[in-house]
Amino acid sequence: MAEEAAAQPRPRPAARPARRGMGEEEVRATQVAAERKRAQAEADKVLVWPDLVYAEFMAAVFLTVVLFIISLVFNAPLEEEANPNKTPIPSRAPWYFLGLQEMLVYFDPWIAGVLLPGMIIVGLMLIPYLDTKPTVGVGVYSWKGREWQYIFFIGGFALWIILIIIGEFFRWGPWAWYWPWEPRDQIKVVAEHLSWCPGHKDPPPGMFCLLGAVIYLVFNGLAFTYPAWVGLINRDWGRRALNYYRTLGLIRFLILMIFVSWTLFLPIKMFMRLVLKWKYLVVTPYFNI
């Protein structure tokens, strides 16, 4: 008896209305609208093959042709063989490393050469796990819903291009700043015009700069607590910042802000070095920033 009862098909539950108090016609209209929306979403989909792969292949062919034409029209900037008895002034890295060489001006070598490039690579790897944006949609990457992410990425990329341009056209001699109209045969002495840190021309006693440490702590405090105070500037910004913090949670928000704060700190440190003439901001016996 139990086997026969299990073999019999179970009755299908009656369709429930979409909302309480809705009539049969309203339920049917709601179902029709949902089917139309689903069909529209299916119609808007683009297949990986052949649509996406074909577009990427044609873009690769076009880029190859453009690079081939450029290689025929312009000569490669190759110089003579390296001469150990004649060091070029300045000694520039290849253009794709000029941004890294320019960062060495503002930070210690282990920060500019190891920490910051490593944070760029790790940060790009962690983006899908830190900022999932479930409200926008899985696999959906558009301007709407990710405005500040696009602005932040474009700003970081533009900053890297600016560093390359500075290293190529504005650095000369002992890697000093030269305007285009300044003569290149005049060797500038950079160290004489820099303060070691805010308020100290020479290394501070005990290798600790109190004013610089306070400025750095205030900057990080504002960066990590921006959802709490940005609403004082704009109410809509504050509401969106709090919603963003609640979406990420405390751990993911703190990890994300580590990368954001260091990215924002680079142009700030450039301003301090080039305009305020501060060599370091944080000075300790073990490391300098």
MIMAR-545042 format. One record per residue (C-alpha): residue number from 1; residue in one letter; x, y, z. Coordinates in pm, 1 decimal. Layout:
N
node k: NUM; r: A; X: X; Y: Y; Z: Z .
...
This chain:
289
node k: 1; r: M; X: 0.0; Y: 0.0; Z: 0.0 .
node k: 2; r: A; X: 281.2; Y: 235.3; Z: 85.2 .
node k: 3; r: E; X: 449.8; Y: 166.3; Z: -250.3 .
node k: 4; r: E; X: 124.8; Y: 231.2; Z: -442.6 .
node k: 5; r: A; X: 69.7; Y: 556.0; Z: -254.8 .
node k: 6; r: A; X: 425.2; Y: 666.4; Z: -332.2 .
node k: 7; r: A; X: 382.9; Y: 578.0; Z: -698.5 .
node k: 8; r: Q; X: 74.5; Y: 793.6; Z: -740.3 .
node k: 9; r: P; X: 153.2; Y: 1146.7; Z: -865.0 .
node k: 10; r: R; X: 113.4; Y: 1417.9; Z: -609.3 .
node k: 11; r: P; X: -140.2; Y: 1688.0; Z: -687.3 .
node k: 12; r: R; X: 14.0; Y: 2014.6; Z: -801.7 .
node k: 13; r: P; X: -44.6; Y: 2304.4; Z: -565.4 .
node k: 14; r: A; X: -273.7; Y: 2573.3; Z: -687.4 .
node k: 15; r: A; X: -110.5; Y: 2886.5; Z: -822.5 .
node k: 16; r: R; X: -78.2; Y: 3145.7; Z: -552.7 .
node k: 17; r: P; X: -159.7; Y: 3506.2; Z: -626.0 .
node k: 18; r: A; X: 138.9; Y: 3735.4; Z: -652.4 .
node k: 19; r: R; X: 7.3; Y: 3951.3; Z: -371.9 .
node k: 20; r: R; X: -273.1; Y: 3928.7; Z: -122.6 .
node k: 21; r: G; X: -597.2; Y: 4087.1; Z: -230.1 .
node k: 22; r: M; X: -519.6; Y: 4050.5; Z: -604.1 .
node k: 23; r: G; X: -786.0; Y: 3917.5; Z: -832.6 .
node k: 24; r: E; X: -745.4; Y: 3648.4; Z: -1096.1 .
node k: 25; r: E; X: -703.7; Y: 3900.1; Z: -1377.9 .
node k: 26; r: E; X: -437.7; Y: 4091.9; Z: -1185.8 .
node k: 27; r: V; X: -250.2; Y: 3769.9; Z: -1114.3 .
node k: 28; r: R; X: -260.1; Y: 3675.9; Z: -1482.4 .
node k: 29; r: A; X: -139.1; Y: 4023.1; Z: -1584.3 .
node k: 30; r: T; X: 147.7; Y: 3997.3; Z: -1335.3 .
node k: 31; r: Q; X: 248.7; Y: 3658.0; Z: -1474.1 .
node k: 32; r: V; X: 235.3; Y: 3786.6; Z: -1832.7 .
node k: 33; r: A; X: 454.5; Y: 4085.9; Z: -1738.8 .
node k: 34; r: A; X: 704.1; Y: 3854.9; Z: -1568.9 .
node k: 35; r: E; X: 719.8; Y: 3630.5; Z: -1877.6 .
node k: 36; r: R; X: 778.3; Y: 3931.9; Z: -2102.1 .
node k: 37; r: K; X: 1055.3; Y: 4055.9; Z: -1874.9 .
node k: 38; r: R; X: 1216.7; Y: 3710.8; Z: -1876.5 .
node k: 39; r: A; X: 1192.3; Y: 3690.1; Z: -2255.2 .
node k: 40; r: Q; X: 1344.4; Y: 4037.7; Z: -2290.9 .
node k: 41; r: A; X: 1634.8; Y: 3936.7; Z: -2066.1 .
node k: 42; r: E; X: 1694.3; Y: 3628.0; Z: -2280.1 .
node k: 43; r: A; X: 1684.1; Y: 3836.2; Z: -2599.1 .
node k: 44; r: D; X: 1944.4; Y: 4080.0; Z: -2461.9 .
node k: 45; r: K; X: 2199.4; Y: 3805.4; Z: -2392.0 .
node k: 46; r: V; X: 2512.5; Y: 3783.1; Z: -2605.5 .
node k: 47; r: L; X: 2670.3; Y: 3444.5; Z: -2665.2 .
node k: 48; r: V; X: 3041.5; Y: 3397.8; Z: -2601.4 .
node k: 49; r: W; X: 3070.5; Y: 3203.2; Z: -2925.8 .
node k: 50; r: P; X: 3056.6; Y: 3335.9; Z: -3187.0 .
node k: 51; r: D; X: 2957.0; Y: 3690.9; Z: -3088.8 .
node k: 52; r: L; X: 3211.9; Y: 3782.1; Z: -2819.6 .
node k: 53; r: V; X: 3503.9; Y: 3574.9; Z: -2953.3 .
node k: 54; r: Y; X: 3453.7; Y: 3715.2; Z: -3304.3 .
node k: 55; r: A; X: 3461.3; Y: 4075.7; Z: -3174.7 .
node k: 56; r: E; X: 3774.4; Y: 4008.6; Z: -2969.4 .
node k: 57; r: F; X: 3945.2; Y: 3840.8; Z: -3265.1 .
node k: 58; r: M; X: 3871.9; Y: 4134.6; Z: -3496.1 .
node k: 59; r: A; X: 3997.4; Y: 4378.7; Z: -3230.6 .
node k: 60; r: A; X: 4321.0; Y: 4177.3; Z: -3199.8 .
node k: 61; r: V; X: 4368.0; Y: 4178.9; Z: -3579.2 .
node k: 62; r: F; X: 4309.7; Y: 4555.4; Z: -3594.3 .
node k: 63; r: L; X: 4556.3; Y: 4620.7; Z: -3310.6 .
node k: 64; r: T; X: 4818.1; Y: 4399.8; Z: -3478.1 .
node k: 65; r: V; X: 4784.8; Y: 4596.2; Z: -3803.6 .
node k: 66; r: V; X: 4816.1; Y: 4928.6; Z: -3617.6 .
node k: 67; r: L; X: 5131.0; Y: 4813.5; Z: -3433.8 .
node k: 68; r: F; X: 5278.7; Y: 4685.4; Z: -3760.1 .
node k: 69; r: I; X: 5222.3; Y: 5022.6; Z: -3930.2 .
node k: 70; r: I; X: 5371.2; Y: 5209.7; Z: -3633.0 .
node k: 71; r: S; X: 5679.3; Y: 4985.6; Z: -3641.5 .
node k: 72; r: L; X: 5728.2; Y: 5068.9; Z: -4011.8 .
node k: 73; r: V; X: 5680.7; Y: 5445.2; Z: -3974.7 .
node k: 74; r: F; X: 5871.6; Y: 5508.9; Z: -3649.3 .
node k: 75; r: N; X: 6216.4; Y: 5383.9; Z: -3563.1 .
node k: 76; r: A; X: 6268.7; Y: 5208.6; Z: -3232.2 .
node k: 77; r: P; X: 6457.7; Y: 5432.6; Z: -2983.9 .
node k: 78; r: L; X: 6754.5; Y: 5198.6; Z: -2960.2 .
node k: 79; r: E; X: 7082.6; Y: 5343.0; Z: -2840.8 .
node k: 80; r: E; X: 7440.6; Y: 5225.3; Z: -2862.9 .
node k: 81; r: E; X: 7573.6; Y: 4936.0; Z: -2660.5 .
node k: 82; r: A; X: 7619.1; Y: 4993.8; Z: -2290.0 .
node k: 83; r: N; X: 7950.7; Y: 5150.4; Z: -2200.6 .
node k: 84; r: P; X: 8062.1; Y: 5094.9; Z: -1836.8 .
node k: 85; r: N; X: 8289.3; Y: 5399.8; Z: -1862.3 .
node k: 86; r: K; X: 8004.3; Y: 5633.1; Z: -1962.9 .
node k: 87; r: T; X: 7687.2; Y: 5638.6; Z: -1755.8 .
node k: 88; r: P; X: 7394.5; Y: 5820.4; Z: -1916.7 .
node k: 89; r: I; X: 7242.0; Y: 6109.3; Z: -1722.8 .
node k: 90; r: P; X: 6979.3; Y: 6033.8; Z: -1620.9 .
node k: 91; r: S; X: 6969.1; Y: 5655.7; Z: -1637.8 .
node k: 92; r: R; X: 6607.8; Y: 5583.9; Z: -1731.2 .
node k: 93; r: A; X: 6427.0; Y: 5254.6; Z: -1714.4 .
node k: 94; r: P; X: 6215.9; Y: 5137.5; Z: -2010.0 .
node k: 95; r: W; X: 5898.9; Y: 5341.7; Z: -2046.8 .
node k: 96; r: Y; X: 5678.9; Y: 5073.6; Z: -1891.5 .
node k: 97; r: F; X: 5894.4; Y: 5087.2; Z: -1574.5 .
node k: 98; r: L; X: 5924.7; Y: 5465.9; Z: -1560.8 .
node k: 99; r: G; X: 5623.5; Y: 5491.7; Z: -1331.6 .
node k: 100; r: L; X: 5793.0; Y: 5252.3; Z: -1091.6 .
node k: 101; r: Q; X: 6117.5; Y: 5449.4; Z: -1112.4 .
node k: 102; r: E; X: 5928.3; Y: 5772.5; Z: -1043.5 .
node k: 103; r: M; X: 5767.3; Y: 5620.2; Z: -732.4 .
node k: 104; r: L; X: 6117.3; Y: 5561.7; Z: -593.5 .
node k: 105; r: V; X: 6140.3; Y: 5939.4; Z: -552.4 .
node k: 106; r: Y; X: 5853.9; Y: 5948.0; Z: -302.8 .
node k: 107; r: F; X: 5899.9; Y: 5625.6; Z: -102.2 .
node k: 108; r: D; X: 6169.0; Y: 5394.7; Z: 25.7 .
node k: 109; r: P; X: 6277.2; Y: 5129.1; Z: -229.1 .
node k: 110; r: W; X: 6100.2; Y: 4841.1; Z: -52.7 .
node k: 111; r: I; X: 5772.5; Y: 5036.7; Z: -55.1 .
node k: 112; r: A; X: 5793.6; Y: 5168.9; Z: -411.8 .
node k: 113; r: G; X: 5948.7; Y: 4855.4; Z: -562.7 .
node k: 114; r: V; X: 5780.8; Y: 4575.6; Z: -366.0 .
node k: 115; r: L; X: 5485.8; Y: 4685.4; Z: -155.1 .
node k: 116; r: L; X: 5297.1; Y: 4915.2; Z: -395.4 .
node k: 117; r: P; X: 5333.9; Y: 4695.7; Z: -710.1 .
node k: 118; r: G; X: 5236.3; Y: 4393.3; Z: -502.1 .
node k: 119; r: M; X: 4929.6; Y: 4574.4; Z: -371.8 .
node k: 120; r: I; X: 4826.9; Y: 4661.0; Z: -728.2 .
node k: 121; r: I; X: 4842.2; Y: 4296.3; Z: -835.9 .
node k: 122; r: V; X: 4677.6; Y: 4157.9; Z: -521.0 .
node k: 123; r: G; X: 4413.6; Y: 4431.7; Z: -524.0 .
node k: 124; r: L; X: 4307.9; Y: 4351.4; Z: -880.7 .
node k: 125; r: M; X: 4284.8; Y: 3983.4; Z: -785.0 .
node k: 126; r: L; X: 4067.7; Y: 4056.5; Z: -480.1 .
node k: 127; r: I; X: 3819.0; Y: 4291.0; Z: -649.1 .
node k: 128; r: P; X: 3566.2; Y: 4014.6; Z: -741.9 .
node k: 129; r: Y; X: 3573.1; Y: 3882.1; Z: -384.2 .
node k: 130; r: L; X: 3566.3; Y: 4213.6; Z: -199.3 .
node k: 131; r: D; X: 3308.8; Y: 4402.3; Z: -406.7 .
node k: 132; r: T; X: 3054.8; Y: 4143.4; Z: -520.0 .
node k: 133; r: K; X: 2768.5; Y: 4390.5; Z: -575.9 .
node k: 134; r: P; X: 2485.1; Y: 4134.4; Z: -565.1 .
node k: 135; r: T; X: 2228.5; Y: 4409.4; Z: -619.5 .
node k: 136; r: V; X: 2375.1; Y: 4490.1; Z: -962.5 .
node k: 137; r: G; X: 2386.7; Y: 4130.2; Z: -1080.3 .
node k: 138; r: V; X: 2637.8; Y: 3848.7; Z: -1103.4 .
node k: 139; r: G; X: 2864.0; Y: 3897.7; Z: -1405.6 .
node k: 140; r: V; X: 2712.6; Y: 4238.9; Z: -1484.5 .
node k: 141; r: Y; X: 2972.7; Y: 4516.2; Z: -1509.8 .
node k: 142; r: S; X: 2822.0; Y: 4848.0; Z: -1613.4 .
node k: 143; r: W; X: 2855.6; Y: 5210.0; Z: -1509.1 .
node k: 144; r: K; X: 2526.5; Y: 5210.4; Z: -1318.3 .
node k: 145; r: G; X: 2577.5; Y: 5069.8; Z: -973.9 .
node k: 146; r: R; X: 2958.4; Y: 5082.1; Z: -991.1 .
node k: 147; r: E; X: 3020.8; Y: 5450.1; Z: -1052.0 .
node k: 148; r: W; X: 3293.1; Y: 5509.1; Z: -793.0 .
node k: 149; r: Q; X: 3468.0; Y: 5182.1; Z: -882.0 .
node k: 150; r: Y; X: 3499.4; Y: 5295.5; Z: -1243.8 .
node k: 151; r: I; X: 3615.5; Y: 5642.8; Z: -1139.7 .
node k: 152; r: F; X: 3870.5; Y: 5497.2; Z: -896.3 .
node k: 153; r: F; X: 4011.9; Y: 5253.0; Z: -1153.1 .
node k: 154; r: I; X: 4032.1; Y: 5516.6; Z: -1428.8 .
node k: 155; r: G; X: 4195.7; Y: 5759.6; Z: -1184.7 .
node k: 156; r: G; X: 4455.1; Y: 5501.6; Z: -1080.3 .
node k: 157; r: F; X: 4534.3; Y: 5417.0; Z: -1441.6 .
node k: 158; r: A; X: 4563.7; Y: 5787.5; Z: -1530.2 .
node k: 159; r: L; X: 4795.8; Y: 5837.5; Z: -1232.2 .
node k: 160; r: W; X: 5026.1; Y: 5564.5; Z: -1362.3 .
node k: 161; r: I; X: 5035.9; Y: 5731.7; Z: -1706.6 .
node k: 162; r: I; X: 5116.8; Y: 6065.0; Z: -1537.8 .
node k: 163; r: L; X: 5408.8; Y: 5903.6; Z: -1354.1 .
node k: 164; r: I; X: 5544.5; Y: 5773.5; Z: -1686.5 .
node k: 165; r: I; X: 5510.1; Y: 6117.3; Z: -1848.1 .
node k: 166; r: I; X: 5689.1; Y: 6282.9; Z: -1553.5 .
node k: 167; r: G; X: 5975.9; Y: 6034.0; Z: -1570.1 .
node k: 168; r: E; X: 6015.0; Y: 6078.4; Z: -1945.9 .
node k: 169; r: F; X: 5982.2; Y: 6454.8; Z: -1993.4 .
node k: 170; r: F; X: 6032.7; Y: 6623.6; Z: -1654.6 .
node k: 171; r: R; X: 6323.8; Y: 6434.9; Z: -1498.2 .
node k: 172; r: W; X: 6686.9; Y: 6503.0; Z: -1577.7 .
node k: 173; r: G; X: 7030.2; Y: 6499.1; Z: -1419.3 .
node k: 174; r: P; X: 7016.0; Y: 6335.1; Z: -1074.0 .
node k: 175; r: W; X: 6645.8; Y: 6267.2; Z: -1136.3 .
node k: 176; r: A; X: 6557.6; Y: 6625.1; Z: -1047.5 .
node k: 177; r: W; X: 6252.6; Y: 6811.9; Z: -1174.4 .
node k: 178; r: Y; X: 6320.8; Y: 7011.4; Z: -1492.5 .
node k: 179; r: W; X: 6060.0; Y: 7217.1; Z: -1672.5 .
node k: 180; r: P; X: 6072.6; Y: 7189.5; Z: -2053.3 .
node k: 181; r: W; X: 6221.7; Y: 7538.6; Z: -2088.0 .
node k: 182; r: E; X: 6502.5; Y: 7486.5; Z: -1833.3 .
node k: 183; r: P; X: 6851.8; Y: 7406.3; Z: -1965.9 .
node k: 184; r: R; X: 6953.9; Y: 7045.4; Z: -1924.9 .
node k: 185; r: D; X: 7323.0; Y: 7123.1; Z: -1870.6 .
node k: 186; r: Q; X: 7248.7; Y: 7278.0; Z: -1529.4 .
node k: 187; r: I; X: 7273.8; Y: 7007.5; Z: -1263.1 .
node k: 188; r: K; X: 7031.6; Y: 7059.6; Z: -977.0 .
node k: 189; r: V; X: 7097.7; Y: 6950.7; Z: -621.2 .
node k: 190; r: V; X: 6772.4; Y: 6805.0; Z: -492.8 .
node k: 191; r: A; X: 6855.9; Y: 6725.1; Z: -131.1 .
node k: 192; r: E; X: 6941.0; Y: 7084.4; Z: -36.0 .
node k: 193; r: H; X: 6586.5; Y: 7200.2; Z: -109.2 .
node k: 194; r: L; X: 6403.4; Y: 6928.9; Z: 86.8 .
node k: 195; r: S; X: 6305.7; Y: 6906.9; Z: 449.8 .
node k: 196; r: W; X: 6352.6; Y: 6566.2; Z: 604.3 .
node k: 197; r: C; X: 5994.1; Y: 6571.2; Z: 733.6 .
node k: 198; r: P; X: 5736.5; Y: 6833.0; Z: 839.9 .
node k: 199; r: G; X: 5899.4; Y: 7069.3; Z: 1084.7 .
node k: 200; r: H; X: 6250.4; Y: 6921.5; Z: 1056.9 .
node k: 201; r: K; X: 6512.2; Y: 7025.4; Z: 803.5 .
node k: 202; r: D; X: 6747.6; Y: 6747.1; Z: 918.0 .
node k: 203; r: P; X: 6664.4; Y: 6399.0; Z: 1054.9 .
node k: 204; r: P; X: 6455.1; Y: 6449.9; Z: 1371.5 .
node k: 205; r: P; X: 6578.7; Y: 6336.4; Z: 1713.3 .
node k: 206; r: G; X: 6515.0; Y: 5969.5; Z: 1767.6 .
node k: 207; r: M; X: 6409.4; Y: 5937.1; Z: 1401.0 .
node k: 208; r: F; X: 6049.5; Y: 6020.8; Z: 1483.8 .
node k: 209; r: C; X: 5847.8; Y: 6303.9; Z: 1331.2 .
node k: 210; r: L; X: 5542.9; Y: 6380.0; Z: 1547.4 .
node k: 211; r: L; X: 5372.4; Y: 6621.6; Z: 1307.2 .
node k: 212; r: G; X: 5409.8; Y: 6384.4; Z: 1012.5 .
node k: 213; r: A; X: 5275.8; Y: 6092.1; Z: 1214.7 .
node k: 214; r: V; X: 4971.1; Y: 6297.4; Z: 1316.9 .
node k: 215; r: I; X: 4903.0; Y: 6395.3; Z: 954.5 .
node k: 216; r: Y; X: 4929.1; Y: 6032.3; Z: 844.2 .
node k: 217; r: L; X: 4698.4; Y: 5909.3; Z: 1121.4 .
node k: 218; r: V; X: 4440.0; Y: 6179.0; Z: 1044.0 .
node k: 219; r: F; X: 4446.0; Y: 6087.5; Z: 675.0 .
node k: 220; r: N; X: 4390.8; Y: 5718.3; Z: 746.6 .
node k: 221; r: G; X: 4125.7; Y: 5796.1; Z: 1004.9 .
node k: 222; r: L; X: 3929.1; Y: 5999.9; Z: 751.5 .
node k: 223; r: A; X: 3972.2; Y: 5732.3; Z: 483.8 .
node k: 224; r: F; X: 3858.9; Y: 5439.6; Z: 699.8 .
node k: 225; r: T; X: 3565.3; Y: 5622.6; Z: 858.8 .
node k: 226; r: Y; X: 3430.5; Y: 5805.4; Z: 554.8 .
node k: 227; r: P; X: 3082.6; Y: 5641.3; Z: 575.6 .
node k: 228; r: A; X: 3039.5; Y: 5813.4; Z: 913.0 .
node k: 229; r: W; X: 3126.6; Y: 6169.5; Z: 805.6 .
node k: 230; r: V; X: 3068.8; Y: 6200.5; Z: 432.9 .
node k: 231; r: G; X: 2698.5; Y: 6254.6; Z: 501.9 .
node k: 232; r: L; X: 2788.7; Y: 6591.2; Z: 654.1 .
node k: 233; r: I; X: 2899.6; Y: 6704.4; Z: 307.6 .
node k: 234; r: N; X: 2617.6; Y: 6547.7; Z: 107.6 .
node k: 235; r: R; X: 2324.4; Y: 6353.7; Z: 251.4 .
node k: 236; r: D; X: 2291.1; Y: 6129.5; Z: -53.7 .
node k: 237; r: W; X: 2663.2; Y: 6045.5; Z: -43.9 .
node k: 238; r: G; X: 2632.5; Y: 5953.7; Z: 321.7 .
node k: 239; r: R; X: 2333.2; Y: 5727.5; Z: 261.1 .
node k: 240; r: R; X: 2509.3; Y: 5547.5; Z: -23.3 .
node k: 241; r: A; X: 2831.7; Y: 5514.0; Z: 179.1 .
node k: 242; r: L; X: 2648.8; Y: 5354.7; Z: 473.2 .
node k: 243; r: N; X: 2463.2; Y: 5115.8; Z: 241.7 .
node k: 244; r: Y; X: 2792.4; Y: 5024.1; Z: 78.1 .
node k: 245; r: Y; X: 2950.2; Y: 4956.6; Z: 418.8 .
node k: 246; r: R; X: 2656.7; Y: 4737.2; Z: 525.2 .
node k: 247; r: T; X: 2677.3; Y: 4545.3; Z: 197.3 .
node k: 248; r: L; X: 3048.5; Y: 4468.9; Z: 234.7 .
node k: 249; r: G; X: 3063.5; Y: 4408.9; Z: 607.8 .
node k: 250; r: L; X: 3342.2; Y: 4515.4; Z: 842.4 .
node k: 251; r: I; X: 3620.0; Y: 4277.2; Z: 730.2 .
node k: 252; r: R; X: 3582.7; Y: 4328.0; Z: 355.7 .
node k: 253; r: F; X: 3541.6; Y: 4702.6; Z: 403.1 .
node k: 254; r: L; X: 3867.1; Y: 4729.1; Z: 602.2 .
node k: 255; r: I; X: 4059.4; Y: 4520.3; Z: 348.0 .
node k: 256; r: L; X: 3924.9; Y: 4730.1; Z: 62.4 .
node k: 257; r: M; X: 4008.9; Y: 5058.1; Z: 233.8 .
node k: 258; r: I; X: 4370.8; Y: 4948.1; Z: 282.2 .
node k: 259; r: F; X: 4413.1; Y: 4945.1; Z: -96.1 .
node k: 260; r: V; X: 4208.3; Y: 5264.1; Z: -141.5 .
node k: 261; r: S; X: 4403.8; Y: 5459.5; Z: 121.2 .
node k: 262; r: W; X: 4742.4; Y: 5366.8; Z: -26.0 .
node k: 263; r: T; X: 4626.0; Y: 5456.3; Z: -376.6 .
node k: 264; r: L; X: 4506.2; Y: 5796.8; Z: -259.3 .
node k: 265; r: F; X: 4822.2; Y: 5847.3; Z: -54.1 .
node k: 266; r: L; X: 5046.3; Y: 5836.4; Z: -363.1 .
node k: 267; r: P; X: 4925.0; Y: 6167.2; Z: -519.5 .
node k: 268; r: I; X: 4919.0; Y: 6322.0; Z: -171.0 .
node k: 269; r: K; X: 5282.0; Y: 6220.7; Z: -117.2 .
node k: 270; r: M; X: 5370.0; Y: 6359.9; Z: -461.7 .
node k: 271; r: F; X: 5216.9; Y: 6694.5; Z: -361.5 .
node k: 272; r: M; X: 5412.3; Y: 6695.3; Z: -35.7 .
node k: 273; r: R; X: 5738.7; Y: 6621.7; Z: -213.9 .
node k: 274; r: L; X: 5701.9; Y: 6852.4; Z: -514.9 .
node k: 275; r: V; X: 5517.8; Y: 7146.4; Z: -356.2 .
node k: 276; r: L; X: 5577.7; Y: 7136.1; Z: 20.3 .
node k: 277; r: K; X: 5932.7; Y: 6996.8; Z: -19.8 .
node k: 278; r: W; X: 5890.2; Y: 6724.1; Z: 243.9 .
node k: 279; r: K; X: 6106.4; Y: 6419.3; Z: 185.2 .
node k: 280; r: Y; X: 5917.2; Y: 6191.8; Z: 426.4 .
node k: 281; r: L; X: 5598.2; Y: 6207.5; Z: 624.9 .
node k: 282; r: V; X: 5638.4; Y: 5917.4; Z: 867.1 .
node k: 283; r: V; X: 5993.4; Y: 5877.2; Z: 1000.8 .
node k: 284; r: T; X: 6095.6; Y: 5583.0; Z: 1218.5 .
node k: 285; r: P; X: 6426.0; Y: 5403.3; Z: 1288.9 .
node k: 286; r: Y; X: 6301.8; Y: 5106.6; Z: 1081.7 .
node k: 287; r: F; X: 6122.7; Y: 5256.2; Z: 780.5 .
node k: 288; r: N; X: 6025.6; Y: 5590.3; Z: 627.8 .
node k: 289; r: I; X: 5713.6; Y: 5680.2; Z: 431.8 .
